[in-house]
Amino acid sequence: MIQSSSSVPDVLVIGAGIVGAACARACVEEGMSVAIVDAAAPGGGVTAAGMGHLVALDESAAELDLCLLSLRLWDAFLDEHPAVGEPHRCGTLWVAEDEHQLEGAEARARRLNGRGWRADLVSGDALPGVEPALRRGLAGAVRVAGDSVVYPPAVAAALVKQACARGAVARFGQRVVALGADHVVLADGTCVSAGRIVVAAGVQVAQLLPEVPVFARKGHLAITDRYPGTLRHQVVSMGYGQPEGGAGALAVAANVQPRATGQWLVGSCRQDGQVSTEPDPAVTAAVLRSAMALLPPLATMRIIRTWAGMRPASPDGLPIIGRHPTRGQVWLAAGHEGLGVTTAFGTAHLLADLMLGRPAAIDPGPYLPGRLLPTGAPAAGGHTRGIA
């Protein structure tokens, strides 16, 4: 239990999803005293609803910087904890359906290889031998061998457990209802002070900090029964990650993961302007059709569950990491959208660098909160109410 005030932690982390849990553990490893608060159990919320890909995305140089920093930290973690989160180092096949997409795949391979993250071109003729489940007639693919798949809720729970084993204290099932510059108020009225407050509350960040432009982007997923050995790689369309056509527009691009259980986890889509997390059968059908267009065996498989969730997105597509410019010692680790799992460790590392005032592992500029916050943001010492 977090105690109300005789002992003030150096850092209080709001949110124990994959990002918040990684931040808590990183701060503990840096010698800081840490408290963690979450309304649910570790790994709930956004983390429980999403896919668990560890993938190098390169839609901007900054995005690739954070991905590669994080993926190398993930590699070290998985080497040290091979049983945590059902890791599957299956690699990713970025599949090109036509010559235009193949040109994009070739450019991606050049960028990744140029940064030391191996990416091999696979011709259309060679694809059936690399991934037999793919349909014939595809233009080709890029195989990124270093990418992996994990089960994120289990990793988040393990990170919290590791942080607590090193002295962190945690309180779950208690919401944060108000946030000040150096304290939070919990739903039971407890006031918890801290030297720094890290807000890593997923899609609920904007409820605690209304000026922070994190918004919900809905996605739909489906998972099959067990079909061991039928899919070798994570298979992703080269159309994945492209910008939507506008508010409320639906963007669908296949992303299918082989799980350690033998199941196929099928996504993905993006849709703005949604408020319900209830799955829409028409959207789920569109996601499945997109996946079946690349992987015909899926059409004969039994789907055992479908669900939807909200990703915490930012206006420019990059996470918001660093100190809030006007709220005292409030720090942000937010807006990761579909890359929260991939970039969790890199986010935590960058946040610790910034907190300790040491040279950062990557350029923090593209991620700092000041790039998005309005000039009229509440002043330090302001008090806001919300739910996290």
VOLOTOR-447359 format. One record per residue (C-alpha): residue number from 1; residue in one letter; x, y, z. Coordinates in nm, 3 decimals. Example, Ala and Ser with C-alpha at 12.3 -4.5 7.8 and 13.67 -1.06 7.14 Angstrom:
BEGIN
koldren;voza;c1;c2;c3
1;A;1.230;-0.450;0.780 .
2;S;1.367;-0.106;0.714 .
***
This chain:
BEGIN
koldren;voza;c1;c2;c3
1;M;0.000;0.000;0.000 .
2;I;0.116;0.352;-0.072 .
3;Q;0.127;0.545;0.248 .
4;S;-0.013;0.898;0.264 .
5;S;0.277;1.103;0.326 .
6;S;0.540;1.019;0.580 .
7;S;0.755;0.871;0.306 .
8;V;0.760;1.063;-0.019 .
9;P;0.882;0.862;-0.321 .
10;D;1.116;1.017;-0.574 .
11;V;0.880;0.910;-0.852 .
12;L;0.511;0.822;-0.865 .
13;V;0.401;0.644;-1.185 .
14;I;0.034;0.668;-1.279 .
15;G;-0.044;0.364;-1.492 .
16;A;0.092;0.010;-1.485 .
17;G;0.048;-0.082;-1.848 .
18;I;0.355;-0.182;-2.044 .
19;V;0.487;0.177;-2.068 .
20;G;0.423;0.273;-1.706 .
21;A;0.562;-0.057;-1.578 .
22;A;0.880;-0.012;-1.785 .
23;C;0.919;0.344;-1.655 .
24;A;0.876;0.229;-1.295 .
25;R;1.137;-0.043;-1.330 .
26;A;1.383;0.189;-1.506 .
27;C;1.353;0.448;-1.229 .
28;V;1.410;0.184;-0.961 .
29;E;1.718;0.062;-1.147 .
30;E;1.850;0.420;-1.142 .
31;G;1.830;0.421;-0.762 .
32;M;1.507;0.622;-0.730 .
33;S;1.233;0.533;-0.484 .
34;V;0.916;0.457;-0.679 .
35;A;0.543;0.422;-0.622 .
36;I;0.298;0.288;-0.881 .
37;V;-0.078;0.352;-0.895 .
38;D;-0.332;0.197;-1.132 .
39;A;-0.708;0.159;-1.128 .
40;A;-0.674;-0.199;-1.256 .
41;A;-0.418;-0.477;-1.237 .
42;P;-0.075;-0.447;-1.403 .
43;G;-0.100;-0.492;-1.777 .
44;G;-0.468;-0.403;-1.795 .
45;G;-0.628;-0.137;-2.009 .
46;V;-0.462;-0.058;-2.341 .
47;T;-0.190;-0.317;-2.284 .
48;A;-0.440;-0.600;-2.240 .
49;A;-0.635;-0.506;-2.554 .
50;G;-0.350;-0.474;-2.803 .
51;M;-0.110;-0.683;-3.008 .
52;G;0.236;-0.762;-2.880 .
53;H;0.462;-0.684;-3.171 .
54;L;0.825;-0.579;-3.126 .
55;V;0.886;-0.426;-3.463 .
56;A;1.116;-0.166;-3.617 .
57;L;0.894;0.101;-3.774 .
58;D;1.060;0.373;-3.975 .
59;E;0.797;0.619;-4.090 .
60;S;1.030;0.889;-3.955 .
61;A;1.391;0.896;-3.842 .
62;A;1.278;0.978;-3.488 .
63;E;1.039;0.683;-3.478 .
64;L;1.315;0.448;-3.591 .
65;D;1.555;0.591;-3.331 .
66;L;1.315;0.507;-3.049 .
67;C;1.222;0.167;-3.194 .
68;L;1.584;0.054;-3.231 .
69;L;1.682;0.180;-2.886 .
70;S;1.390;-0.010;-2.740 .
71;L;1.431;-0.327;-2.944 .
72;R;1.789;-0.366;-2.827 .
73;L;1.674;-0.325;-2.468 .
74;W;1.399;-0.581;-2.537 .
75;D;1.660;-0.824;-2.670 .
76;A;1.856;-0.794;-2.345 .
77;F;1.540;-0.839;-2.140 .
78;L;1.428;-1.148;-2.333 .
79;D;1.776;-1.300;-2.305 .
80;E;1.763;-1.251;-1.929 .
81;H;1.397;-1.352;-1.888 .
82;P;1.320;-1.604;-2.166 .
83;A;1.004;-1.733;-1.999 .
84;V;0.835;-1.396;-1.945 .
85;G;0.556;-1.301;-2.184 .
86;E;0.570;-1.607;-2.411 .
87;P;0.830;-1.447;-2.642 .
88;H;0.843;-1.569;-2.999 .
89;R;1.138;-1.442;-3.203 .
90;C;0.961;-1.509;-3.528 .
91;G;1.074;-1.204;-3.724 .
92;T;0.847;-0.995;-3.944 .
93;L;0.762;-1.034;-4.311 .
94;W;0.661;-0.699;-4.461 .
95;V;0.462;-0.820;-4.759 .
96;A;0.433;-0.629;-5.087 .
97;E;0.131;-0.704;-5.304 .
98;D;0.245;-0.503;-5.606 .
99;E;0.548;-0.330;-5.751 .
100;H;0.471;0.000;-5.582 .
101;Q;0.463;-0.164;-5.238 .
102;L;0.777;-0.357;-5.328 .
103;E;0.961;-0.030;-5.390 .
104;G;0.854;0.078;-5.040 .
105;A;0.972;-0.253;-4.896 .
106;E;1.311;-0.217;-5.063 .
107;A;1.345;0.136;-4.921 .
108;R;1.257;0.004;-4.576 .
109;A;1.522;-0.265;-4.606 .
110;R;1.783;-0.005;-4.697 .
111;R;1.691;0.213;-4.399 .
112;L;1.694;-0.073;-4.150 .
113;N;2.019;-0.223;-4.279 .
114;G;2.173;0.121;-4.269 .
115;R;2.101;0.130;-3.896 .
116;G;2.229;-0.221;-3.826 .
117;W;1.887;-0.389;-3.802 .
118;R;1.901;-0.670;-4.054 .
119;A;1.637;-0.673;-4.327 .
120;D;1.654;-0.918;-4.620 .
121;L;1.466;-0.889;-4.947 .
122;V;1.262;-1.194;-5.045 .
123;S;1.145;-1.231;-5.404 .
124;G;0.790;-1.325;-5.488 .
125;D;0.910;-1.661;-5.621 .
126;A;1.096;-1.736;-5.298 .
127;L;0.814;-1.634;-5.062 .
128;P;0.632;-1.972;-5.056 .
129;G;0.944;-2.137;-4.919 .
130;V;0.990;-1.869;-4.653 .
131;E;0.623;-1.850;-4.544 .
132;P;0.408;-2.127;-4.695 .
133;A;0.084;-1.980;-4.559 .
134;L;0.107;-1.676;-4.787 .
135;R;-0.092;-1.670;-5.108 .
136;R;0.094;-1.709;-5.433 .
137;G;0.152;-1.420;-5.671 .
138;L;0.278;-1.162;-5.423 .
139;A;0.545;-0.920;-5.545 .
140;G;0.787;-0.995;-5.261 .
141;A;0.867;-0.906;-4.903 .
142;V;1.125;-0.783;-4.657 .
143;R;1.214;-1.022;-4.377 .
144;V;1.324;-0.851;-4.054 .
145;A;1.469;-1.133;-3.849 .
146;G;1.521;-0.936;-3.527 .
147;D;1.153;-0.856;-3.470 .
148;S;0.954;-1.056;-3.214 .
149;V;0.612;-1.112;-3.060 .
150;V;0.530;-1.113;-2.687 .
151;Y;0.224;-1.128;-2.463 .
152;P;0.230;-0.772;-2.319 .
153;P;0.013;-0.808;-2.003 .
154;A;0.245;-1.076;-1.867 .
155;V;0.551;-0.859;-1.935 .
156;A;0.392;-0.558;-1.764 .
157;A;0.308;-0.768;-1.459 .
158;A;0.664;-0.902;-1.448 .
159;L;0.814;-0.552;-1.471 .
160;V;0.599;-0.432;-1.181 .
161;K;0.698;-0.738;-0.978 .
162;Q;1.066;-0.673;-1.051 .
163;A;1.031;-0.308;-0.952 .
164;C;0.857;-0.402;-0.627 .
165;A;1.124;-0.662;-0.550 .
166;R;1.373;-0.372;-0.557 .
167;G;1.171;-0.152;-0.325 .
168;A;0.892;0.004;-0.532 .
169;V;0.548;0.013;-0.371 .
170;A;0.226;-0.030;-0.564 .
171;R;-0.145;0.021;-0.518 .
172;F;-0.395;-0.127;-0.761 .
173;G;-0.771;-0.093;-0.787 .
174;Q;-0.754;0.272;-0.680 .
175;R;-0.811;0.549;-0.931 .
176;V;-0.631;0.880;-0.945 .
177;V;-0.905;1.144;-0.937 .
178;A;-0.695;1.461;-0.912 .
179;L;-0.344;1.562;-1.009 .
180;G;-0.132;1.845;-0.876 .
181;A;0.223;1.955;-0.950 .
182;D;0.370;1.732;-0.677 .
183;H;0.088;1.505;-0.560 .
184;V;-0.212;1.299;-0.663 .
185;V;-0.544;1.236;-0.492 .
186;L;-0.684;0.884;-0.501 .
187;A;-1.050;0.788;-0.513 .
188;D;-1.047;0.701;-0.142 .
189;G;-0.925;1.052;-0.057 .
190;T;-0.562;0.957;0.004 .
191;C;-0.318;1.230;-0.099 .
192;V;0.012;1.092;-0.226 .
193;S;0.306;1.328;-0.272 .
194;A;0.609;1.257;-0.487 .
195;G;0.921;1.429;-0.612 .
196;R;0.814;1.360;-0.970 .
197;I;0.488;1.230;-1.117 .
198;V;0.497;1.025;-1.439 .
199;V;0.163;1.015;-1.620 .
200;A;0.153;0.694;-1.824 .
201;A;-0.222;0.643;-1.817 .
202;G;-0.289;0.545;-2.178 .
203;V;-0.603;0.692;-2.332 .
204;Q;-0.696;0.847;-1.997 .
205;V;-0.404;1.092;-1.996 .
206;A;-0.621;1.372;-2.131 .
207;Q;-0.870;1.325;-1.847 .
208;L;-0.597;1.407;-1.598 .
209;L;-0.425;1.666;-1.819 .
210;P;-0.681;1.816;-2.058 .
211;E;-0.420;2.021;-2.243 .
212;V;-0.229;1.710;-2.349 .
213;P;-0.358;1.612;-2.697 .
214;V;-0.376;1.236;-2.652 .
215;F;-0.683;1.087;-2.819 .
216;A;-0.829;0.739;-2.862 .
217;R;-0.782;0.551;-3.189 .
218;K;-0.990;0.234;-3.207 .
219;G;-0.866;-0.101;-3.329 .
220;H;-1.025;-0.445;-3.377 .
221;L;-0.862;-0.783;-3.321 .
222;A;-0.948;-1.150;-3.357 .
223;I;-0.776;-1.465;-3.240 .
224;T;-0.804;-1.818;-3.377 .
225;D;-0.811;-2.159;-3.221 .
226;R;-0.475;-2.339;-3.198 .
227;Y;-0.304;-2.441;-3.521 .
228;P;0.058;-2.507;-3.420 .
229;G;0.327;-2.469;-3.683 .
230;T;0.103;-2.313;-3.947 .
231;L;0.255;-1.962;-3.941 .
232;R;0.628;-1.898;-3.918 .
233;H;0.649;-1.517;-3.913 .
234;Q;0.455;-1.213;-3.814 .
235;V;0.304;-1.110;-4.148 .
236;V;0.234;-0.741;-4.205 .
237;S;0.109;-0.564;-4.514 .
238;M;0.326;-0.283;-4.646 .
239;G;0.010;-0.071;-4.613 .
240;Y;0.030;-0.092;-4.233 .
241;G;0.077;0.237;-4.053 .
242;Q;-0.032;0.461;-4.340 .
243;P;-0.230;0.771;-4.238 .
244;E;-0.608;0.764;-4.234 .
245;G;-0.824;0.959;-4.473 .
246;G;-0.989;1.171;-4.202 .
247;A;-1.182;1.166;-3.876 .
248;G;-1.390;0.852;-3.848 .
249;A;-1.234;0.696;-4.157 .
250;L;-1.146;0.329;-4.133 .
251;A;-0.796;0.217;-4.233 .
252;V;-0.734;-0.157;-4.252 .
253;A;-0.401;-0.332;-4.317 .
254;A;-0.323;-0.694;-4.235 .
255;N;-0.107;-0.772;-3.934 .
256;V;-0.110;-1.138;-3.828 .
257;Q;0.101;-1.282;-3.548 .
258;P;0.185;-1.643;-3.465 .
259;R;0.146;-1.689;-3.089 .
260;A;0.338;-1.936;-2.876 .
261;T;0.007;-2.116;-2.818 .
262;G;-0.027;-2.195;-3.191 .
263;Q;-0.300;-1.935;-3.231 .
264;W;-0.306;-1.659;-3.492 .
265;L;-0.369;-1.308;-3.361 .
266;V;-0.527;-1.107;-3.641 .
267;G;-0.537;-0.728;-3.686 .
268;S;-0.536;-0.451;-3.761 .
269;C;-0.729;-0.135;-3.821 .
270;R;-0.739;0.227;-3.714 .
271;Q;-1.049;0.435;-3.664 .
272;D;-1.082;0.780;-3.506 .
273;G;-1.388;0.947;-3.360 .
274;Q;-1.506;0.635;-3.175 .
275;V;-1.616;0.624;-2.811 .
276;S;-1.725;0.262;-2.763 .
277;T;-1.487;-0.029;-2.719 .
278;E;-1.756;-0.271;-2.835 .
279;P;-1.642;-0.455;-3.150 .
280;D;-1.821;-0.369;-3.472 .
281;P;-1.890;-0.690;-3.671 .
282;A;-1.852;-0.506;-4.002 .
283;V;-1.508;-0.374;-3.903 .
284;T;-1.399;-0.713;-3.770 .
285;A;-1.504;-0.865;-4.103 .
286;A;-1.296;-0.608;-4.292 .
287;V;-0.993;-0.691;-4.077 .
288;L;-1.036;-1.064;-4.139 .
289;R;-1.082;-1.015;-4.515 .
290;S;-0.762;-0.811;-4.531 .
291;A;-0.571;-1.085;-4.349 .
292;M;-0.723;-1.365;-4.561 .
293;A;-0.619;-1.183;-4.877 .
294;L;-0.258;-1.248;-4.774 .
295;L;-0.305;-1.569;-4.576 .
296;P;-0.576;-1.790;-4.733 .
297;P;-0.559;-2.066;-4.466 .
298;L;-0.719;-1.822;-4.224 .
299;A;-1.049;-1.869;-4.408 .
300;T;-1.075;-2.226;-4.277 .
301;M;-0.974;-2.148;-3.919 .
302;R;-1.202;-2.112;-3.620 .
303;I;-1.213;-1.763;-3.469 .
304;I;-1.265;-1.803;-3.096 .
305;R;-1.272;-1.440;-2.985 .
306;T;-1.298;-1.088;-3.123 .
307;W;-1.253;-0.760;-2.935 .
308;A;-1.174;-0.393;-2.977 .
309;G;-0.964;-0.144;-2.786 .
310;M;-0.845;0.213;-2.791 .
311;R;-0.489;0.317;-2.866 .
312;P;-0.359;0.641;-2.711 .
313;A;-0.252;0.847;-3.012 .
314;S;-0.087;1.188;-3.055 .
315;P;-0.150;1.441;-3.334 .
316;D;0.191;1.395;-3.497 .
317;G;0.213;1.019;-3.449 .
318;L;0.503;1.027;-3.205 .
319;P;0.492;0.955;-2.830 .
320;I;0.502;1.239;-2.580 .
321;I;0.797;1.181;-2.348 .
322;G;0.946;1.423;-2.099 .
323;R;0.871;1.691;-1.845 .
324;H;0.550;1.890;-1.874 .
325;P;0.660;2.247;-1.948 .
326;T;0.428;2.419;-1.700 .
327;R;0.324;2.166;-1.435 .
328;G;0.617;2.149;-1.199 .
329;Q;0.748;1.795;-1.173 .
330;V;0.480;1.628;-1.385 .
331;W;0.633;1.408;-1.656 .
332;L;0.468;1.237;-1.951 .
333;A;0.505;0.895;-2.113 .
334;A;0.202;0.898;-2.340 .
335;G;0.059;0.884;-2.691 .
336;H;0.236;0.571;-2.816 .
337;E;-0.060;0.449;-3.024 .
338;G;0.026;0.104;-3.170 .
339;L;0.393;0.112;-3.070 .
340;G;0.360;0.115;-2.692 .
341;V;0.487;-0.240;-2.654 .
342;T;0.774;-0.197;-2.899 .
343;T;0.890;0.134;-2.752 .
344;A;0.816;0.077;-2.382 .
345;F;1.176;0.010;-2.281 .
346;G;1.314;0.288;-2.501 .
347;T;1.060;0.532;-2.355 .
348;A;1.162;0.436;-2.001 .
349;H;1.531;0.475;-2.084 .
350;L;1.479;0.815;-2.246 .
351;L;1.262;0.935;-1.956 .
352;A;1.530;0.833;-1.703 .
353;D;1.796;1.014;-1.906 .
354;L;1.588;1.332;-1.903 .
355;M;1.504;1.307;-1.534 .
356;L;1.869;1.262;-1.440 .
357;G;1.988;1.540;-1.670 .
358;R;2.236;1.322;-1.852 .
359;P;2.298;1.298;-2.228 .
360;A;2.008;1.107;-2.378 .
361;A;2.056;0.784;-2.570 .
362;I;1.870;0.938;-2.866 .
363;D;1.767;1.291;-2.958 .
364;P;1.473;1.367;-2.724 .
365;G;1.356;1.670;-2.919 .
366;P;1.092;1.501;-3.138 .
367;Y;0.927;1.354;-2.826 .
368;L;0.927;1.644;-2.579 .
369;P;0.582;1.758;-2.457 .
370;G;0.647;2.123;-2.544 .
371;R;0.609;2.051;-2.914 .
372;L;0.235;1.988;-2.872 .
373;L;0.117;2.165;-2.559 .
374;P;-0.058;2.501;-2.600 .
375;T;0.102;2.814;-2.460 .
376;G;-0.197;2.859;-2.231 .
377;A;-0.141;2.531;-2.047 .
378;P;-0.216;2.549;-1.671 .
379;A;0.063;2.689;-1.460 .
380;A;0.274;2.487;-1.219 .
381;G;0.081;2.402;-0.909 .
382;G;-0.248;2.375;-1.100 .
383;H;-0.488;2.104;-0.991 .
384;T;-0.684;1.892;-1.237 .
385;R;-0.938;1.618;-1.197 .
386;G;-0.976;1.303;-1.399 .
387;I;-0.970;0.927;-1.390 .
388;A;-0.671;0.700;-1.441 .
***
